[in-house]
Amino acid sequence: MPKLPPRAKALAATAALLTAALTACGDSGSRAGEDGASADQKLSWKDCPAPSAAEGGGDAPSPLPGGAEWQCATMKAPRDWDEPKGDTLDIALIRARTSDRDRRIGSLVFNFGGPGGSGVTSLPAFGSDYAKLRTRYDLVSFDPRGVGRSEAVECEDDEQLDAYYQQDATPDDGAERTKLIDNVKKFNGACEKNSRKVLPHVRTTDAARDMDLMRQVLGDDKLYYFGISYGTELGGVYAHLFPKKVGRAVFDAVVDPTQTPEQGSLGQARGFQRALDNFAKDCVSKAEDCPVGDSEQDVKKRIAGLLEDLDRKPLPGLPPRELTQTAATNGIAQALYSQDFWPYLTQGLEDAYDGDGKILMVLSDSMNGRNEDGEYSNIQAANVAINCADDRPRYTPDDVEAKLPEFREASPLFGDYLAWGMVNCTDWAVEGAADRPDVRAPGAAPVLVIGNTGDPATPYEGARKMADSLGAGVGVELTYKGQGHGAYDSQNTCVRGAVDGYLLEGTVPRRGTVCA
């Protein structure tokens, strides 16, 4: 479990699955402009189809309040940006037109994170949250290359993925370690076999160049952008490559661009442990008794005990699958993405203590992109492919063993889980690009960078690092004292006022603003 999925996609999938389960039981310029052909293409906007299996399946997006319809189109982009006149691939786009065309600023492009999240499904799922922004922008999102309908990375099939996600991801001995590494090699080999043509071309720099092409095709002089989670890394890389093309931009739930993959995983261990501490504190502070522990330490002790028991003997989950230690850890992590899901975590733990693992398994399925019909989206396949194409370091099992004490100190519950996730790229077919992303963007317009003090997946400290890395006069940091992954969707009026004021009116918040 390296970098985790995006908040919007994760929450939308979790809500649907839980409902079903509980009911049933350097400014180089875009190279696309070199010959003009790609930048001059015309998009054919049509009614959106139902999401593909790779996007997660489901129904076609419903109209927005007021009746605005979603429209979809396909943009052609060079498969290899080093050969811009060569083969192309398709980039799937979605939009909702502005509600006030007389005051339209341009297109506001969203990336909801992952990497691996489908923007074509995430934007409609949360479109009503951005109603105010639609007063002056067309809301636009896309499936980045390798994701969903944009030449999705394919690895193992649904049956194989069921087994892969049931495996013991925190080996306790040599035999378990060998089995884990063999399973990772098998998964990576399937990715190479089934997606050989696209794997070398899914780096974040490729997606950033796609976004600059998108800007041109949409007819905008500047890129207006809202990036969440990994979307902040993508936005930072875009700002580095095209600083003079940055319009008004917001980064929410910010990735720390100064960290290596190891440091990022260690930071996530601390972040998820902090979120678990906050969950335990909240549970025992309620007027009624906390059903999963008598004190903060008791809550965490009982969870740790449950995971130890599951390592020895899984519980009945969603037949025929059982709730394993790995699935339970995954489900707990998923619930910590939003305070809105803490009640589900409480219920899931209470049920598990009584021998029923269904709710925790539903949460785990949501994290992995599995729907109730047993079909997987390609969110995790794309997540691995993009991370491994981006990240140069390759960690061996011996590297992980040496780092385990530090990870366990950062999080007794999630430390092993996140440390062993570092082997996912060890035998990857494509060389990684760099130790860390370059987001230096001298001369770019101000970028509003929002850090959430209770964020588990992109810990708060990363916001300051991103703001500093963007450069003086570019990164403008805002702090939100809240819980969950991201700030704008928390409905906090202070955060919303700052974001809306910048995107709609160009008013840059005071640096160091704090929202509580």
ZAVEX-847427 format. One line per 8 residues: for each residue x, y, z of C-alpha. Coordinates in steps of 0.25 Angstrom, whole numbers, plus 5000, padded with zeros to 4 digits. Last residue first. Layout:
! residues N
X:Y:Z | ...
//
This chain:
! residues 516
4958:5105:5049 | 4964:5113:5037 | 4978:5118:5038 | 4983:5128:5028 | 4999:5128:5027 | 5000:5136:5015 | 4988:5145:5013 | 4978:5140:5003
4980:5144:4989 | 4967:5150:4983 | 4966:5146:4968 | 4951:5148:4968 | 4945:5134:4965 | 4957:5125:4968 | 4963:5133:4979 | 4950:5137:4986
4945:5123:4984 | 4957:5117:4991 | 4958:5126:5002 | 4943:5126:5005 | 4942:5111:5004 | 4954:5110:5014 | 4947:5119:5024 | 4933:5113:5022
4938:5099:5025 | 4929:5090:5016 | 4939:5079:5018 | 4940:5077:5003 | 4950:5089:5002 | 4959:5083:5013 | 4966:5070:5008 | 4968:5056:5014
4961:5055:5028 | 4961:5064:5040 | 4961:5079:5043 | 4970:5091:5046 | 4971:5096:5032 | 4984:5103:5029 | 4987:5113:5017 | 5000:5114:5010
5003:5123:4998 | 5013:5117:4988 | 5017:5126:4977 | 5023:5139:4982 | 5036:5131:4987 | 5037:5118:4981 | 5029:5105:4978 | 5037:5098:4987
5033:5107:4999 | 5019:5105:4997 | 5021:5090:4995 | 5029:5088:5007 | 5018:5096:5015 | 5007:5087:5010 | 5015:5075:5013 | 5015:5077:5028
5000:5074:5028 | 5001:5059:5025 | 4996:5055:5011 | 4989:5041:5014 | 4985:5044:5029 | 4980:5058:5028 | 4978:5064:5042 | 4985:5077:5041
4979:5080:5027 | 4989:5087:5018 | 4984:5096:5007 | 4993:5102:4996 | 4988:5114:4988 | 4997:5116:4976 | 5001:5130:4972 | 5004:5132:4957
5017:5126:4952 | 5030:5134:4951 | 5039:5123:4958 | 5032:5109:4958 | 5040:5099:4965 | 5032:5086:4965 | 5042:5076:4962 | 5037:5062:4967
5045:5053:4976 | 5056:5042:4974 | 5054:5043:4959 | 5049:5036:4946 | 5047:5021:4950 | 5052:5011:4940 | 5040:5002:4934 | 5038:4987:4936
5036:4988:4951 | 5043:4977:4959 | 5045:4986:4972 | 5033:4995:4969 | 5023:4989:4979 | 5034:4987:4989 | 5031:4999:4997 | 5017:4994:5001
5025:4986:5011 | 5028:4999:5019 | 5013:5003:5018 | 5007:4991:5025 | 5018:4989:5035 | 5016:5003:5040 | 5001:5003:5040 | 4997:4999:5054
5010:5002:5062 | 5011:5015:5054 | 5024:5024:5054 | 5031:5015:5063 | 5027:5003:5055 | 5033:5010:5042 | 5046:5013:5049 | 5047:4998:5054
5043:4993:5040 | 5054:5001:5032 | 5065:4990:5032 | 5054:4979:5028 | 5049:4988:5017 | 5063:4990:5011 | 5065:4975:5012 | 5052:4973:5004
5058:4981:4993 | 5054:4996:4990 | 5055:5002:4976 | 5057:5017:4976 | 5054:5024:4963 | 5040:5028:4966 | 5031:5033:4954 | 5029:5021:4946
5027:5013:4958 | 5017:5023:4964 | 5010:5023:4951 | 5009:5008:4949 | 5005:5005:4964 | 4994:5015:4964 | 4989:5011:4950 | 4988:4996:4955
4981:5001:4968 | 4971:5010:4960 | 4968:5000:4949 | 4954:4997:4954 | 4951:4984:4959 | 4939:4975:4957 | 4933:4966:4968 | 4919:4971:4966
4919:4979:4979 | 4930:4988:4973 | 4945:4986:4975 | 4954:4999:4974 | 4964:4994:4984 | 4960:5005:4995 | 4946:5002:4993 | 4948:4987:4995
4955:4990:5008 | 4943:4998:5013 | 4934:4987:5009 | 4943:4977:5016 | 4942:4985:5029 | 4927:4985:5028 | 4926:4970:5025 | 4936:4965:5036
4926:4959:5046 | 4931:4951:5058 | 4926:4960:5069 | 4939:4968:5070 | 4938:4969:5055 | 4924:4975:5057 | 4929:4986:5067 | 4940:4989:5058
4931:4991:5046 | 4922:4999:5054 | 4932:5008:5059 | 4939:5009:5045 | 4925:5013:5039 | 4923:5024:5050 | 4937:5029:5046 | 4933:5030:5031
4929:5045:5032 | 4942:5048:5038 | 4948:5045:5025 | 4960:5037:5020 | 4961:5029:5033 | 4951:5019:5028 | 4960:5015:5017 | 4971:5012:5026
4962:5003:5035 | 4958:4996:5022 | 4973:4993:5018 | 4976:4988:5032 | 4964:4979:5031 | 4968:4974:5017 | 4982:4971:5021 | 4978:4964:5034
4969:4956:5026 | 4953:4957:5025 | 4949:4945:5018 | 4944:4943:5003 | 4934:4934:4999 | 4926:4941:5004 | 4927:4955:5008 | 4935:4954:5021
4935:4942:5031 | 4947:4945:5040 | 4962:4941:5037 | 4970:4933:5047 | 4985:4935:5051 | 4987:4949:5044 | 4973:4952:5048 | 4976:4950:5063
4987:4960:5062 | 4979:4970:5054 | 4968:4969:5065 | 4978:4971:5076 | 4983:4983:5069 | 4969:4989:5069 | 4967:4985:5083 | 4980:4992:5087
4976:5005:5079 | 4962:5006:5086 | 4968:5003:5100 | 4979:5014:5098 | 4968:5024:5095 | 4960:5019:5107 | 4948:5009:5109 | 4948:5003:5095
4941:4999:5083 | 4926:5003:5087 | 4930:5017:5092 | 4920:5019:5103 | 4910:5031:5101 | 4914:5045:5103 | 4925:5044:5093 | 4939:5047:5097
4943:5032:5095 | 4940:5032:5080 | 4947:5045:5078 | 4960:5041:5084 | 4960:5028:5077 | 4958:5035:5063 | 4968:5045:5066 | 4978:5034:5070
4975:5027:5057 | 4977:5040:5049 | 4991:5042:5056 | 4994:5027:5052 | 4990:5030:5038 | 4999:5042:5037 | 5011:5036:5044 | 5010:5024:5034
5008:5033:5023 | 5020:5041:5026 | 5028:5028:5026 | 5022:5025:5012 | 5026:5038:5007 | 5040:5037:5013 | 5042:5024:5006 | 5037:5029:4993
5047:5041:4994 | 5041:5054:5000 | 5043:5068:4996 | 5030:5068:4988 | 5021:5067:5000 | 5007:5064:4995 | 4996:5074:4998 | 4982:5071:5002
4977:5083:4994 | 4985:5090:4983 | 4978:5102:4977 | 4982:5109:4964 | 4978:5122:4957 | 4986:5123:4944 | 4999:5115:4942 | 5003:5117:4927
5016:5125:4930 | 5021:5114:4940 | 5020:5103:4929 | 5029:5091:4933 | 5030:5095:4948 | 5015:5099:4949 | 5011:5085:4942 | 5020:5078:4952
5013:5085:4964 | 4999:5082:4958 | 5003:5067:4957 | 5008:5067:4971 | 4995:5075:4976 | 4987:5065:4968 | 4993:5054:4976 | 4984:5059:4987
4974:5069:4981 | 4978:5078:4969 | 4969:5090:4965 | 4974:5097:4952 | 4972:5109:4944 | 4982:5107:4932 | 4985:5120:4925 | 4982:5125:4910
4970:5116:4910 | 4963:5110:4897 | 4959:5096:4902 | 4969:5090:4892 | 4980:5099:4898 | 4978:5096:4912 | 4977:5081:4909 | 4990:5082:4902
4996:5087:4915 | 4989:5076:4923 | 4995:5066:4914 | 5008:5071:4917 | 5005:5070:4932 | 5001:5056:4929 | 5014:5052:4922 | 5022:5059:4934
5014:5050:4944 | 5019:5038:4937 | 5010:5029:4929 | 5018:5027:4916 | 5027:5015:4919 | 5015:5007:4924 | 5006:5009:4911 | 5012:4999:4901
5015:4988:4911 | 5001:4988:4917 | 4996:4973:4917 | 5010:4966:4919 | 5016:4977:4927 | 5005:4978:4936 | 5004:4963:4938 | 5019:4963:4941
5017:4973:4952 | 5006:4964:4958 | 5014:4952:4958 | 5026:4959:4964 | 5017:4965:4975 | 5012:4951:4977 | 5026:4945:4978 | 5030:4956:4988
5019:4953:4997 | 5021:4938:4996 | 5036:4940:5000 | 5033:4948:5012 | 5022:4939:5017 | 5033:4927:5016 | 5044:4936:5023 | 5035:4940:5035
5025:4950:5039 | 5021:4956:5026 | 5012:4968:5026 | 5004:4968:5013 | 4998:4954:5016 | 4990:4952:5003 | 4975:4955:5001 | 4978:4966:4992
4985:4957:4982 | 4975:4946:4983 | 4963:4955:4979 | 4972:4962:4969 | 4974:4948:4962 | 4959:4946:4961 | 4957:4960:4956 | 4968:4959:4945
4983:4963:4947 | 4990:4975:4941 | 4983:4985:4932 | 4987:5000:4930 | 4976:5008:4925 | 4977:5014:4911 | 4970:5027:4915 | 4956:5021:4918
4960:5018:4933 | 4974:5022:4936 | 4987:5019:4928 | 4987:5034:4923 | 4980:5043:4932 | 4964:5041:4933 | 4959:5055:4931 | 4953:5067:4938
4946:5080:4934 | 4936:5089:4941 | 4933:5101:4932 | 4936:5113:4940 | 4929:5126:4945 | 4917:5121:4953 | 4922:5107:4953 | 4931:5111:4964
4919:5112:4973 | 4914:5099:4969 | 4927:5092:4973 | 4921:5083:4984 | 4910:5079:4974 | 4920:5072:4965 | 4924:5062:4975 | 4921:5049:4968
4921:5057:4955 | 4935:5060:4957 | 4940:5047:4962 | 4935:5038:4950 | 4942:5045:4939 | 4953:5049:4948 | 4957:5034:4949 | 4967:5032:4961
4980:5025:4957 | 4990:5034:4965 | 4982:5035:4974 | 4978:5049:4972 | 4965:5057:4969 | 4970:5065:4957 | 4961:5076:4953 | 4962:5086:4942
4955:5099:4943 | 4951:5104:4929 | 4950:5119:4926 | 4947:5132:4933 | 4932:5132:4929 | 4924:5144:4933 | 4914:5145:4922 | 4914:5129:4922
4907:5129:4935 | 4904:5114:4939 | 4917:5109:4934 | 4917:5097:4925 | 4919:5083:4932 | 4931:5075:4927 | 4937:5062:4924 | 4949:5057:4917
4955:5044:4913 | 4970:5044:4908 | 4972:5036:4895 | 4986:5031:4891 | 4994:5036:4879 | 5005:5030:4871 | 5016:5039:4866 | 5017:5054:4863
5020:5057:4878 | 5032:5048:4878 | 5038:5051:4892 | 5024:5053:4897 | 5022:5038:4894 | 5007:5034:4893 | 5004:5048:4887 | 4991:5053:4891
4977:5052:4885 | 4965:5057:4893 | 4952:5050:4895 | 4939:5056:4899 | 4928:5056:4910 | 4917:5065:4914 | 4910:5066:4928 | 4896:5072:4927
4892:5084:4935 | 4878:5082:4941 | 4877:5091:4952 | 4884:5082:4962 | 4894:5075:4953 | 4890:5064:4943 | 4892:5050:4946 | 4905:5043:4942
4904:5030:4934 | 4901:5018:4943 | 4912:5009:4950 | 4925:5004:4946 | 4938:5006:4953 | 4946:5014:4943 | 4953:5001:4938 | 4939:4995:4936
4935:5007:4928 | 4926:5018:4933 | 4912:5020:4927 | 4913:5028:4915 | 4913:5043:4915 | 4905:5052:4906 | 4914:5057:4895 | 4925:5068:4893
4933:5066:4880 | 4946:5073:4883 | 4953:5080:4872 | 4968:5078:4869 | 4977:5090:4867 | 4987:5087:4879 | 4990:5073:4873 | 4992:5078:4859
5000:5091:4862 | 5013:5086:4857 | 5021:5090:4870 | 5009:5093:4878 | 5008:5079:4884 | 5022:5081:4889 | 5015:5090:4900 | 5024:5101:4904
5038:5100:4910 | 5034:5108:4923 | 5044:5101:4932 | 4894:4972:5021 | 4888:4974:5008 | 4884:4988:5012 | 4897:4990:5019 | 4905:4984:5008
4899:4993:4997 | 4900:5006:5005 | 4914:5002:5009 | 4918:5000:4994 | 4912:5013:4989 | 4918:5021:5001 | 4931:5015:4999 | 4932:5017:4984
4929:5032:4986 | 4938:5033:4997 | 4950:5027:4990 | 4948:5034:4977 | 4947:5048:4985 | 4958:5045:4994 | 4968:5040:4984 | 4975:5026:4986
4987:5023:4994 | 5002:5025:4992 | 5009:5012:4995 | 5000:5000:5000
//
